[in-house]
Amino acid sequence: MTAYPVPEPTPVSQPFWDGLAQHRILVQFSPSLDRYVFYPRTLAPGTLADDLEWREIDGAGTLYTFTVARRPTGPPWADAVPQLLAVVQWDAGPRISTELIEVDPDGIRIGMRVQPVFYDLPEAGITLLKYRPA
């Protein structure tokens, strides 16, 4: 099995990755904005309020956009084509860049309902968040 590059958690993003390791999706919420924000950051976007708190969401969402990469996106993915790259609009608000699994590329449709899949990589010590059709 090819060893793929994996994300490297930062002090700011660590709660997100810790949540995924527990098969939970933790996202920051700003009470002053009254909305969730993603990617993890230290201050609320726009207002720069120091009120971000981690809350759990179910991760359900809608496919916002996607690409079927039939050629490798980089050398580590030479044997992993097609790669189904996607942006999911969470029901909770923000969007996340991810990868679709368990779906035929010809069956992918913008607006389709998707659900989270926790993709554990024990050898890398990290859990990724991927999506499949709901």
Buried (B, 14 or more C-beta within 10 A) or exposed (E): EEEEEEEEBEEEBEBBBBBBEEEBBBBBBBEEBEBBBBBBEEEBEEEEEEEBEEEEBEBBBBBBEBEBBEEBEEEEBEEBEEBBBBBBBBEBBBBBEBBBEEBEEEEBEEEBEBEBBBBEEEEEEBBBBBBEBE
